[in-house]
């Protein structure tokens, strides 16, 4: 047979050349390979390695930015706490000085009597 037909030997003429089909297993492997390749091309959820790396780089940059912002907030909080503690200490010292002055005014200073 010719022009795309088959013969009893199982060979097929394709574009003027006789082609003998491979075994059933290799045909199945080729078909499965083609189907797999088509599925990988058509599946939108698959991301190329380049795109995946870019996404990972963006995520790492976002995490670095978040860590930097958290560090800045922690430093600002530490500065506020340090200022509050310093002011609190100054207020306590002023209060103690005021109490000491009031106590000093309340105690009569009579010179001791010579015996």
Order of alpha helices (4+ residues) and beta strands (2+ residues): beta-beta-alpha-alpha
